[in-house]
Amino acid sequence: MPVKKGGKKGKKGKKVKVDNEIERELEFKSIEDNQEYAQVTKLLGNCRCTVFCIDGMERLAHIRGTMTKKKQWIKIGDIILVSLREFEQSKCDVIYLYTLKEARRLKNLGELPENIKINENIDLTEKEDEEDIGVDILEEDELEEEIKKEKFKNEFDSNFKFI
């Protein structure tokens, strides 16, 4: 059977996904280069996000273009490495995005403080990860909405009794 090389139908086919589970060398912060570990607290759009740095400051971070072109998606709660600006203390640039495994390794090595919570988006199929799952904390608004929904459900059930 001849191999399809071109044309409309030749381009159709399944794309092969390659897992990026290759062990990367763990990148540590450099004091000389004015770098710091941070956790993403809010995504603002336009390649910007609000981060909480380990030194205790909340900063506006800019996600550089090479990260967006490689399609490294940053989520709330991710651990990142940022480069601090000498001329603006309230702004920084995102240099490196740590995977979940790398963030855990950093925490085990003592680079990250113990009180920081690592983003826990884990499949429960892996037995080794079941122990590390944390409890999600709802914000006040979400908590109030949950309470209102529960009250409405209880009132609805009490008003309508099925025979």
C-alpha positions, 0 to 999 in steps of 0.5 A, a space after each residue: 500500500 502506498 504511503 500518503 504524502 500530501 493532499 487533504 487526506 494525507 494530513 489527517 492522522 493521529 498525532 503522537 504525544 510524547 510524554 515530557 516525563 524526562 528527569 530534568 536537573 533540579 534548578 536552584 535559586 541563585 542569590 547572585 542573580 537575584 532570584 527567589 522561589 514563589 507561589 502563584 496566587 492569582 492569574 491576571 491575564 496578558 502574561 501576568 500573575 500575582 505571586 507570593 515570594 518566599 521572602 514574604 512579599 506579594 509581587 506582580 510577575 511577568 511570564 516571559 515569552 519563551 515560556 508561553 511559546 513552549 506552552 508551559 501553562 502556569 496554574 494557581 498554586 504552582 511553584 516557580 522561580 522568579 528573577 527580582 528586579 533591582 529597580 522595581 521591588 514590586 515586580 519580577 519575571 518568571 524564569 522557571 516553572 517547577 513540576 509537582 515532583 520537582 516542587 516536592 523535592 525542593 521542599 524535602 531538600 529544605 529549599 522551600 519552607 514547611 508552611 507552603 502548600 504545593 498544588 495538589 492536582 494528583 490522580 488517585 491512581 498512584 499509591 505513593 501520591 495518596 499520602 500527600 493529598 492536602 485539604 482544599 481551603 475554600 474562600 469565604 465567598 465560596 463557603 457562603 455559597 455552599 452554605 446557601 445551596 445546602 440550606 436551599 436543598 434542605 428547605 426544598 426537601 422538607 417542603 416536598 414529601 414524596 408519597 
